[in-house]
Amino acid sequence: MNPWFQTAMMMVEAQQVIALRMMGMAGICRPAPTENTRMVTEKFAAAMAAQQAAWLAMMTGRSPYAAALKPVRAKTRANAARLTKAALKR
C-alpha cells in the first residue's frame, strides 16, 4: 500500500489514541491500570523495530521509509483498536 496513505492513517490513529488516553487521564473512561506505563515503554520498542526494519530495507535496496513505517503503524493501529474497545466496554 502507498506509504503516504499509511502515514496519513497512522496520524489519524495516533490522534485517536491521544484522545482516548487523555480521556482516561481525565477520568471520562477507565483505562487499564498499566496504560500510563505502557504508553511510555511501547515507544522505545516501536522505535527499535522501525530502526531495524529501515536498516534491513536499506541493505536490500528497498525503501527504508516504508519499512520503518510498518512496525510503527502496526503499533498505532493496535493501540487505537485496544483503547476504543476498552472505552466502549465501560
Secondary structure, DSSP 8 states (H G I E B T S, - for coil): --HHHHHHHHHHHHHHHHHHHHHHHHTSS---TTHHHHHHHHHHHHHHHHHHHHHHHHHTTS-HHHHHHHHHHHHHHHHHHHHHHHHHH-
